[in-house]
Amino acid sequence: MAAVDPYRLCPCGSGEKYKWCCQKIEAQADKVQRLIDNGQLDGALTVCDEGLKIDPCNPLLSLRKALVLAHRKDLAAATEIVTQLLAKHPTHPGALEFQLRLAILGNNPFLAVALLQEALTILPQENWSALAHTTEVLATQLFHAGRIPAAIEHLALAMAINPENSDSTASTFRTIESNPGISPWLRNHYKLLPVSEGLDPSKAEQFNQARNWADHGLWSAAAASFDTLSTDCPEAERNFGICLLWLGDHEGALEALRRYSSRVGVTPDSVDLEALCQLIAAIPEEDRVDMLQWIWPIRDRNALQAWLTSEPLLHAEGTEPIDPADPKSPQVQVYLLLNKPAPNKDAIQNPDDIPVVQGRLLIGQEIAILEAFDDGRLDRLSEWFRDRAGPGIPPAHPKTKRVGRASRVGLALQSEKLFPEGIAPAKMKQINHLEAEKIIQEIWPNLSMPALGQRTPLQAAKDPAAKLNLLAAIRLLEQAGPSGKFALDTRSLREKLGLEPDQEIDPNSDIESVHLSRLQTIPIEKLDDQSLITLYTISHRFQLVHVLERAAQELLKRPGLLEQETPGMRLMIFADLSSLAMANDDTAGALAWLDRGRTEEPAAHRQANALNWDLLELRHRSASQTPEEWVPYLATIMERYREDRDASSTLLSVLVQMRLVQAVPSPDRPGEMYLDTRTLQAVLAKYGPRITTASGELGVSATKPNIWTPGSEAGKPQAGGLWTPGAAQPAAPAGEKPKIIITGR
């Protein structure tokens, strides 16, 4: 019997029926696959070559040969095989996808982008779904290469060309979109401008065709078309630059977008595009600072250790691998090097009282490593370390290793401070605000910046031609509040530089078309109900904390509006407000928001949302309280939902996320997993409640988790779904084996 149904699609990925594609070499293909499955790669190559003598450039054998070569890390030979295949079958979807995959494996995302554009141009649209998964992988590689706008658009493209299997892609997409650590200029979805009035009709048709191509992901073709139109209208120049941005060509995008801005002058859009350009521009060599490691052998470990434990300018951080990317990397002790001893939390009055981290000291078994930026501090720290470590290290010059690079401007604006344990959140917030004020008034205005032609803002303010660059630079500064927890107030700085304040966004504007960085200028209290909902939804989606809190609190002032929304809207609002409080280290405030949310929730929604409120509180408590405080609360929740299958299943997934329950492979049942509850039991036994309730379940019994899992009934032996070592094997339905095994019960 044939291994593949003759009338099913061919496994070579051609999109044709097996019978009319590769069935004639079925015997060789099956043998090759068996050899690959058994790890016999040399034999698989031999059989491939034998089959290709019978049917040269057969797609299935060619691709399997290329796959074997790729497994052997011979990407050049694999690429040559696929190139030969495409010469004979230029529109073969499987070959085009594998060619793209090989470029990604070769860590060449920019080649992969070009190959993807070529494949989308060649293939009929109904075959694009074959490229969806590889497009998602390419997006991830673009993200790690620092091409964030391109990564976002490639993820959107992957979802668009295969919407039926886009769950994992959507998760990655949302993760990037909602990351407040990424600038809103990089996360913003830039829209292409429409054709300008007065453009020649034939050129207007070309313009609209290019927009249509771009809307379908054909950015390379669209860019080429917009480029030919750029001399006729600035809108084409801008669209050309945006398409290059989506292709990951930052250098080309910079040139095109800055040409557009010079043509249209200072507008809100051109200022935002210049801010984007300043973010994606390569750091000039004169503005680069190396992070170096100076490495000494340890000569007297006892003497070195004695100094480490007594030095007031060191703060022990625990252990970590020397190379986090290497799972076999040896562990080292990590110490932060401070500019002053850590003070008592009650002695702190201003930012200068907080120690600043100058570098790190890594102590291994045989070596000591001093790590710092080479902007003058490394030489200073090295002299200090040699003097203090004494006989612990030899006087010889250390080895040098470069481990990173940063912008000199960025280093001047950011400093890592070590706040003492137990400092009040309000005091920390006050210190952060004072530090921000110092940056605005003293540091930033006097920094020489590449974006201003190596002039300071005070110097650039005297040049009218530098206004666009200066406005963009100050807008970037405004979004750079400490840890993204608040926006910087630059009104007085703008006055000093002769710059007008940002214009307030018209509350009647289309909120969805406003740049993410400008949403904070919307007068929220003037928005109508639907616009307010839209603003809140966008700020929640992108985690724009400066806008989110204001929008959420304005919604709470409109209870009638909330009554019209879904039951989850109120929960989401209070969850956001409590999470913002937690981000500000205000646990009491976070729990107060949750209490208010529960109290104000309509009776009709309380049962549906009860578990969600409890799990939110559990997460906040476990993140900020000692086990003695939050574990009894966990035990209470487990008791409360022990009879509820759906709730127990949800709680189980949360316990897995908290690593209190772990999924581990079964040692003697391949393909099955244990749900190991021993950590949960130990935590409950040590910190759980000691008082037994009237039901007899809370207290000692809480140390034996009774959580519903698939195939079980609460309070009864599990059948077919769970097995615990030492217990009788439960009866399973005929022909079915247990799928989940729980250890330690």
N, C-alpha and C positions, 0 to 999 in steps of 0.2 A: 504494500500500500504506500502511496506517495506520502512523504512527510508533510508536504504542503498541498492543500486543496488546489487543483489546477485552475479553479475559477476565482481564487482569492487573489488579492493584490500581491505582486511579487515582492519578496523580502529584500530585493535590491533597492527598493525605494523609487522605482521608476514611475509608479502610479498605474502600471499596466497589469493585466491579469498574468499570473504565473505561467499559464499554459503557453502564452504567446511572447513570453519574455525570456526567462532563464531556466525553464524546466528541462531543457535538453542537457544541461550539465548538472542535473539534480544529484546524481551519485557522487560526483566530485565535491559539490557544495556541501552535502551532508557529511562526507568524510572530513572535509576541512573543518567544519564546525565541531565535530567530535574531537578532533585533534586540538583545536583551540580550547575547548572546554576542559581537556585533560592537561593543558599546559605544554603540549608538544608543538611548539611554534615552528621549529625547523621542519618537522614533518608536514605541518600545515602549509608552509611555503612551497615545499616540493610538490604537494598535491595541487596547489594553486597553479604552479607553473605547468604541470602536466595538463590540467584542464584548459589553460589558456592557449596551449598548442592546438587543442581541438577547436576552441572558439575564442580567437584573439579579441581582447578588449571586452570580454563578457562582463557585464556590469557587476553581477553578484560575486564572481571570483576575483575581479579586480579590486572591489571594495574590501573583500575579506583579506586579500593579500595586503592591501594598504593598512588594514586594521592591525594585522600581525606586525607589520613593519613599525607602525606607531607604538605598539606594545613594547617593541624592542628599542624604542627611542630613536629610530632612524626616520625622522620626520621628513628629511630631504627625499629619501627614496619613496616614502609613502606619497608625498606630494607629487612626485614625478609620475607615479602610477595613476593618480587621480587626474592629473593634467592630460595624460594620454587618453584616458577614458572620456574626458570631456571633449577632446578633439574629435572623437567619433560620435559622442552623444552629448552635444553641447547643452541640451535642456533637461538632462537627467537630474531630477530633484535630489535623489540620494547622493549622487556624486557632488553636486553643488553644495549640499549640506556638509558632506564629509570634508570637502576642500576648506570650507569655513571653519570646521572644527579643528583641522590641522593648523590653521593660522592661529587659533586661540591656544592650542597646545604649545605652539612655538612662542607663546607670550608676545604676539604681535597684534594687538587689538586694532591698530590703525589699518593694517593690511586686511584684517577680518572685516572691518567696517566697509572697505572698498569692495571686498568680495561679496558681502551681503547685499550692497547696493546693486552690484552686477547681477546677482542671482534674482533679486526682486524684479529687475528690468527684463531678464530673460524669461522667467517662469510665468505661466498664466496665474492669475490671482488665486484661482481655486487650489493651486499647489503650494501657496505660500505657507500654509500651516506646517509643512514639513520643516520649516526653518525656525519655528517658534521657540523650541527649547534652546537651540544653539544661540538664538538671538538673546535669550535671557542670560545665558552664560557669558556672552559677549558683553552684555550690560554690566554684569558684575565685574568683569575685567576692566572695563572703562572706568567704573567707579574707583577701583583701586589704583588706576592710573591717574586719578585726579580730574577726569573728564566727567564731572557730575551731571551737568545738563544733558550731555550725550547719553549717559547711563539712564537717566530718567526717561528720555524719549525712546530709547531702545526697549526699555521695559514696557512702556505704553504700546510700542509697536508689537512686541511679542504677545501682549494680551489681545490686541486688535486682530492679529492674523490667526489666532487660535483661541477664541473666547471660551470654548468648551472646556479647555484644560489650562485655565489661567490662574488657578487658586494660589499656587506657590509664587508665581510671578507677581500677582497682586499683593501678596504679603511682603515681598521684597520692595515693591514699589511704595507701599505705605510706610515701610520702615525708613526709607530714604526721605520721603516727603515730610515725615513727622519728626525728623531729627533736628532739634533746635540748635545742635552744634554746627549745622551746616548753614551758611549764610542764606537769607531769603532771596538774595539775588541769584544764587545758584539753583535754588529749588523752584523759583518762579517759572510758570509755564508761559513762555513768550509766544504771543500770537503774531502771525504774519499780517502786515498791513494790506488793506485792499488797494486796488488800482486807483491811481489818482485821476481826477477829472481832467479832461483835456488831452490825455495821452492818445496818440494816433490809434484808431480802431484796431488795426492789425497788430500793433504792439500791445494793446490792451488785451486782445485775445491771447497772445503769447503769455502775458503776465498772469492771466486767470488760469491758463493751462498749467503754468509753473506752480501756482498755489494749489491746484488740484493734485498735482504730483506730490507736493510736500505733505498735503493732508493724508496721503496714502503711504507715506514713508519713503517715497522716492526722492530723498533729499539731495542726492548727488545730481540727478537730472534737473531738479528744480533750481539748485544753486547755479548750474551752468546757464540755465535760461535767464535767471534773474541777473546774472553777471553781464550778459549781453545787453540788458535793458538798463543797467545802472547809470549810464550816462544820460539817459532820457528822463529818469525820475528818481528822486532820492528814496522813495518807498522800495524800489527794486534793490537799491544798495543795502538798505536795512534788512530786507528779506534774505538777500544773499548772505549777509553776515550771520543771521540767525540759523540758516540752513547749515552753514559751515560749523556753527556752534554745536548743532545736533549731530554732525558728523565727527565731532571730537577734534576738529581743526581749530585750535585756539588761536594760533598765530594768524591764520587767514581771517578768522572772525574778528580779531582785534583790528586789523587793518580796515576791513569793510565797515565795521560799526563806527569806528572813529572818523572815517571819511563821511559817513552819513551824518554824524553829529556836527562835523564842521560845516556841512551844507545847511542844516536846519537851525543851527545856533542853540542857545540855552533854552530847553524845554524840559518839563518833568520827565518825558520819555528819554531824551538824550542824556539827562543827568543820571538816570537809572542805568542806561546802557554804558555810560562811562564808569559808573561804580562797578558794573559787571566786568568791564575791561580791566579795571585795576585789580580785581580779584583773580582773574585768570591769567594775567600777564606773568611771564616768567620773571623770577627774581633776578635783577641785574647782578652781575658778578660783584660789583662794588658794594652791594647791599647784602651779600650773603655772609653768614657766619657759620662756621663749622662747629658741630658738637663732636668733641674728641674724647677718646679714652686714653689715658696714660697708664701704662701697665708696668708694675714692679713685681719681681719675685719676693716672696715673704722670707726674710732672713731669720727673724726671731718671733715665732708666732705668739709665745707667751707674753713677750713685751708688748707686741702689737695689741693683743686682746686686752691687756691691762689698761692700755691707753684708751681703747675704744669704749670701755665701760665707764671711764671716769671723765671723758672729754665733754664739757658742757655745750660745745658747739656742734655736737653730733646728736641726731635723733634716729633711733633704731626703727626701721620700717618692716622688719621680718626678713624672709628669704624669698628669692625668685630665681628663675633660670638666667644664666648669663645671656643666652640667646633665646628669647621667648618663642621664636619661630622654629626652634629645634627641640622636638620632644625629648631628645636624649641629652640636652644641654645640662651641665652640672649646675647645682644650686649655689648661690652666693648670699652672704648676709648683706643687707642693704642699709646704708646710713645716709640720711640727709645732712648736707653741710650747711649750717646756718650762719647768718652774719652776726647773730647775737644769741645769747642763751634764751631759751623759752621762758617767758615771764609767767607769773601767776595770773590766772584769768581775771582776777579783780583789779590788777594793776594796769589794765589796758585802757587807754583813753583816746588814742589816735592811731592812724596806720603805722606810724614809725615805731610804735611799741611792739608790733608783730614781727617776729623773725622772718626773714626772706630766705628762701632756699637758693643757695649759690651753685650747688652741684650735688653729685652723689658719690659715695664711696662704696665700692663693691668688694667684699672680702671673701675670697674662695679658700680652698684648701692650701693652694700653693702660690696664689697671686693676689695682689691688691690693685684695684682699678680706681682711678680718679676720673670721673666723668663730668664734663662741664662744657659750656660754650666758649669758643676761643675768641672772646671779645675783650680780653684783658683779665677776665676773672680766672681763667685756667692757670695762667702763670702765677697769679697771686695765691690761688689755692694750692698749687703745687709746692710753692715755697713754704707755705704754712704747714702742709702735710709732711714734707721732709723734716721740718723742724720739730713738729709735735710727735711724729711716729718714732723718731729716734732710731734705736737699733732694730726696730721692727722691719725696716726695709733697707736695702743697700743704698749707698750714695750714688750709684750709677744712674745714667740718664735712662728714663723709662722707654719702653716701646710705645708707639703711637698707632691708634686705630680711629678712623673717622666713622661715626655711627649715624650721622644725620646732618641736616643743614636747616637754617631758619633765616628769616628776614631780620635785618638789624632793626628796622622800624617796629616789627612785631615784638621783638624782645624788649624794646624800650617801653612798649605800652603794656606789657604783661609781666607780672612777677608772681612767682609761686610763694604764697605765704603759708606759714604753719600756725594755724589758730590753736590755742591751748584747748585741751579737752574740757568740756563742761561750760564753755563760754555761752552766754545767753544768746538765742537767735536774734533778739532785738539789737544787742551790742554788735554782733557780727554784721548785721545789715547796716548799722550806723557806720561801722568801719569801712565797709564796701562803698558806701556813698561818699565818705570823705576821701577815699582813695580815688574814686571816679572824678571828684571835683579837682583833685590835684592833677590828674591826667589832663583834664580839660583846660585848666588855667595855666599850668606850668610846663608840662611835658610835651603834649601834642603840638602846640603852636610853634615850638622851637625845634621840631624834628625835621631834618632834611629828608625829603621823600622822593623816590624815583618818579612817582606819578606827577610830581610838581617840578620835574626837571632838576632834581636834587636841590630844590629850594625848600625853605621852611614855609608853613602856611602864612606866617606873618610877612615873609618876603613875597610870596605869590599873590597875596592880597593886593599888592601895589600894581599888579599887571592885569589889565582887563582881559587879555587873551587867555589868562589862566583860570577865569571864573568857572568854567564848566568843570575842569579837573578839581578845583577847590571845593565846589559844591558837592561833587561826587565823594570826595575824600571825607568831608565832614558828615555826609549821610552814612558812610560806612562806620565812622566813629560813633555815631548816635546809636547804632545797633550793637555796639560792642560792650554793653554793660557787663559787669563781673558775672561770669558763668551764665550769661544770658538771662539773669533774673530781673533786670530792669533796664529800660532805655536811658541813655545818658541825656541830660538836659543841657543843650548847647546854645541856648538863647543868648546868653551873655557873650559867648565866644563868637557867635555869628555877628553880633553887634560890633565886637572888636575888629573883626575882619571885613566889616562893611558888607555883609551878606544878608539878604532878606530871609526871614523865617520861611519854612516850608508852607506852601499854601494848604489850607484846610480842604479836604475832599468834600465836594458837594454831597450831602446826604441823599440826594435824589439820583446819584450816579448808579451805574450798573456795578454793584459791589464785586461781582465775579471778574470784571475787567480791570480792577484796580491792582497795581503791583503789590505783591506781598509786603514789601518794605514800607508802603504808604498807608496800609490799613490803619495804623495807629493814629493817623491824622484825621480820621473820620470822626465827626461829632456824634458819638454813639447815641446819646440821649435824644438826638433829633431824627433818628432812623425810624421808619415805619416798621410795623411788626415783622413783615416778611423779610425786609432788608436786614433787620436785626438777627433773625434766625439764620439768614445766609451768612452774615458776618461771623456769627458764633460758630457755625458749621465749618467755615473755612479756617478760622483760627484754631479750632479743635483739630481739624485734619492736619494742619501744618504745625501745630503746637507753637503758635505765635504767642508766647506767654505775656507779652506786653499788651496784646489785644484781648486775649482769651479771658483774663480775669475781669476786665471792664465789661465785656459783652455778657459774660455769665451773670455778673451782678446786676446789670441792667435788665436781663431777662427775669431775675427774681423780683424786680419791681413791677413786673407785669404778670401777675398770677393768672389773669384771665387768658393771656396768651398761652401760658404753659398748660392750662386745662385743655386747650385745643390740640396740643401736640401729643405724640405717642408716649406711652408710659416710660419708655426708656430715656426720653429727653431730660426729665427732671433728674433722674439718676445720673445721667452723664454730666449735667451741670454741677451737681454737688460733688461728684467724683473728681471733676476737673479742679474745683476750688479746693478740695481737700488735698489733692496731689500738689497743687501749687504751694499750699501751706507746708507740705512735707518737704518740697524742694527748698523752702526757706528755713528748714530745720525747726519748724513749728508744729510739733506733734500734737500738742494740745489744741491748736487751732484747726488742724486737720480733722481730729476726732470730733470737734465741735461742729464742723460743717456736716459730717456724717450724721450726727445726732439730730441736727436741724432738718436734714433731708428726710430722715425717717419720720420725724414728728410731723412735718408739713405734707407728707405724701398722702394723697387721697386714699380713703379706705379701700376703694376698688382695686388699687394697684399694690397694696401692701404685701399680700401673699405672693404675688408674682415676683416682686423685687426683694423679698426678705433675704434670700440667700446671697444676692448680689451685695446688699448692704453689709452683711456679715463678712463676706470674703474681702471686701474693700477694707473693712476695719482690721481684719486679720493681717492683711498685707502691711498696713501702716504700723500696726503694733509690732509685728515681727521685725520690721525694718528699723525700729527706733527704741524698742523696749528690751529689757533683759528677759531671758527665758522664764524667770520666775513670774514675770508680769503677763507675757502673752501666751504661754503654753496653757494655762488654765482656761483662757478664752478659747483656744483651739479645742480643748476637751469639751467645752460647753457646746460649741458648734457641732462637733461630732455626735454628741448626745442628741442635740436638737433635730438632726436630720437622719438619724440612724434608720428610720423606717421609710425614708423617701428615696426610692431608687435613683431618680433623675438627679436629685440634689447630691446624693452620695457619690454618684459618678462624677459630677462636676467637682466636688470637694476632693475626690481622689486625684483628678488631673492637677488641681492646685497643689496638693501635697507632693506630687511628682515634680512640679516646677520649683517648689521650695526645697527639693532634694531630701525631704523627709521619707519619701517612698521612692525607690529606684527600680527601674526596669533593667534586669540583667539577664544575659543568655543562660538558658538551662544547660548545665554541664553534661547531662546525659540524654537530653531530648532535643536534638537539632531542630532549629526552626521555631522553638518555643521560648518564651521569656518568663522569667520570674518577676513578680512585683514584690520586691524585698522591703518589708515594713519594719525591719529591726531598728533602724535609726529612729523612726517614729515611736516605736515602743520604748526605746531607751529614753527619749526626750520626755514622753508622757510619764514614765516611771519616776524620773528624777524631778521633774518640775510640775507635774500635773496635780490636780486637786486631791486633797487627802480626805475630804468629807464625802461620804456616800449619800446619794439622794434617796428619797423614799422609794424610787423605782429600783434602787440597788445597782444602777448601771454606771453612774458617774463616780469617779474615784478610782478604786483599784481596777475595776473592769475597763476603765478608759485606757489603761495601759495595754489592752488587747484590742487593737483597732477593729471595729465592726462596721466596715464600710461596704455598701453594696457595690458589687462589680458584676459585669455581664455574666449571666448564667446563674446568679445566686438570688436568694430571697433573704431580706434582712432578718438576722437572728436565726437563720436556719443553715444547715450544712450546704456548702456549695455543690452543685451538680453540673458536671460537664465543663465548668468554666474555671474553677480554682482547685488547686491541690496544695496541701502543706506537708512538708516532710514530717514523718512520724505519725501521720494520720492515715486512716484507711483510704484507699483509692476510691474516689467518688464514682458512681455509675455515670457513664456518659451515654448520650443518645447513640443508637446503633450506627456503627461506621464512623463515629466522630471521636476525636481525641481531645483532651483538655487543651485549651489554647493559652490560658494564663495560669501561671503557677505562682503562689505567694510563699516566700520563705519566712522563717522565723516566727511562725504562728503556732 
